[in-house]
Amino acid sequence: DGIRDVERSRGLGDVYKRQIEDSQTNPTQGISSFNKIEMTEHPDLYVSTLSSVSMALAPLAKENGVPLIGLVVSTPKFTQQNEWCFRYYPTAETEIPPILTLLEKLGIKKLGILYLNDDYGVSVFELLKNESEKLGIMVESENFGVRDSDFKTQIMKLINKDVDAIYTVGLDKHLKIIFRQIQEMKFKGYVLGPATATLPSVTTIPESNGVYVAAPMIYNSNFTPADNFKNAYKAKYNKLPNHYVANGYDFIKMLTTLLKDKEISRNTVKNLLGSSFRYSGVFGELRIDSKLREVNFPLYPAQIVNSTIKYLSTNE
């Protein structure tokens, strides 16, 4: 079928020169960092994180003819920008199915959505709203800014509209506060969150206990590739990795395997990432479609129980 098999490599082998700049979660700073690296290093590819920053860098990738790979980038619009943009991370389309499964399982009739007002949050909100309404679920919504740190007003508005559940999408710093404030305001319904809510920084706070989430397989102790990676990471760094770390690790392993024995250039990287292949990594068996320039690892319905992820579909 024209799909190549890419096996997991056992080691990185080659060491690549890298230049790191901090975008500070600010698109303007991201552009400045890109231009600085381009002027001084002229690398074979760029890796960026966050939807807002990556969207701002997309035109620069095309202008300079260099691959831009988005990690932790959820907005579906990113890879639609131009042929130089690639992604290894679930999109809003991947986030929504497990949440819909949970909404049906919990018998939700009226859903409140509290979302971050950026490319990431809006894309998840719009799709979840549309798909929920198709199931006959009424939707109420409130949004917040990336630098907001108090969400009581938005939460109260949703509670006053008699929602059965509140789904929140945002960064981990937002989720920790929101889950705490929802509990403080004694909301009696269900609380749901995105894959971001499965980060240990969120699952370890008491207020996250019982929250339903869309979870990557990396936290499943019965999934051997993920468990081996977690054990090796903990042995080296004395802490457990989160799926952001695993996302970066897995991409480097994938890239290293693709580039093995190849003459590396910007066009080579673009052509290889734009090809069709299969890859087995810490998120499971993945199939990459050359037409989409997307690598989406799957998410599963789950619940946070005593700081751990319980995979509901596997009774984990």
Sequence and secondary structure as in RCSB ss.txt:
>XXXX:A:sequence
DGIRDVERSRGLGDVYKRQIEDSQTNPTQGISSFNKIEMTEHPDLYVSTLSSVSMALAPLAKENGVPLIGLVVST
PKFTQQNEWCFRYYPTAETEIPPILTLLEKLGIKKLGILYLNDDYGVSVFELLKNESEKLGIMVESENFGVRDSD
FKTQIMKLINKDVDAIYTVGLDKHLKIIFRQIQEMKFKGYVLGPATATLPSVTTIPESNGVYVAAPMIYNSNFTP
ADNFKNAYKAKYNKLPNHYVANGYDFIKMLTTLLKDKEISRNTVKNLLGSSFRYSGVFGELRIDSKLREVNFPLY
PAQIVNSTIKYLSTNE
>XXXX:A:secstr
   EEE   SS  S         TT HHHHHHHHHHHHHHT  S EEEESHHHHHHHHHHHHHHT  EEEES   
TTGGGS TTEEEES  HHHHHHHHHHHHHHHT SEEEEEEESSHHHHHHHHHHHHHHHHTT EEEEEEE TT   
 HHHHHHHHHTT SEEEEES HHHHHHHHHHHHHTT  SEEEE GGGGSHHHHTSGGGTT EEEEEGGG TT HH
HHHHHHHHHHHHSS   HHHHHHHHHHHHHHHHHTTS   HHHHHHHHTS EEEEETTEEEEEBTTTTEE   EE
EEEEETTEEEEGGGT 
